Amino acid sequence: MKDIIKTDHSCDDKQFEACSGKGRCVQIKKTRNSIVWLGVTVVALAYFLLIPNANQIKDLSKQVNPTVSLYSNPKSLQSRFPLIDDNRDIVTLSDIAKDKWSILYFGYASCPDVCPTDLATLNQTLGMMNHADKLQVIFVSVDPKRDVGNLDAFTKRFNTGFIGLSAEEDVLASMTKALGVYHEVEKTKQRALTEDHSKHKKIEKEHSGHKGMKMPMKMTSNYLINHTASYLLLNPNLELTGLLTNPHRAPKMAKALDLIIETLD
């Protein structure tokens, strides 16, 4: 009898070696497979119920275009770039966004026209939205040397809910590159710096006979920065979801943003 049981027992997996016979082993395998398939079904169902499908995104893109261009593969910014506030304390986007949708706008406080206009337009947009309470506007300065210490005062001029941040130069460079945000100091500043440096050298040479005399170099601080004037839309998971390019029209943006939040939130 023992030999017969050994011959008929056909379990392959080690965890089923304790089976008393072929029938019981087969039943255990069927139960295991059922549990596995049930798990797969639950995951698939959750995916289709909770995550918008491709057709939904495609349809939404048509409705909000050209005001907002939606990305098919959102890029995550979660914990990637440490920002700084007016006290140069490090903050993250998640600290600021607090599970809300966010709009990032890159500019600088001494911008003579574009930045004030765009921030005022964002304020108008929020005033026209039904879901403004679900959206956080974050101004990121590309001019930390001049702006840190004045960020909060600058952004609050447009809306008390706006938040102003910046970043250290290396972080700012990496962040703007990753997001495709352009910013560059105008060549006029470069020329001014060169001229200042040349004048400094000339004066220093003229006074070289005076032992120990050092001439301070005056650096110009009145310069402009060319930069991208687009709004970057992040979902509550801090994924780059859409881009709002010029022309910025408050009524159209309010309608598009409400629709996006209602559909994807």
Secondary structure, DSSP 8 states (H G I E B T S, - for coil): -HHHHHHH----SGGGTT-SSHHHHHHHHHHHHHHHHHHHHHHHHHHHHHS--HHHHHHHHHHHTTT-EEEEEEEE-TTTS-EE-TT--EE-HHHHHTTSEEEEEEE-TT-SSHHHHHHHHHHHHHHH-S-GGGEEEEEEES-HHHHTTTHHHHHHTT-TT-EEEB--HHHHHHHHHHHT--EEE-HHHHHHHHHHHHHHHHHHHHTTTSTT------------EEE---EEEE-TT-EEEEEE-SS--HHHHHHHHHHHHHHH-
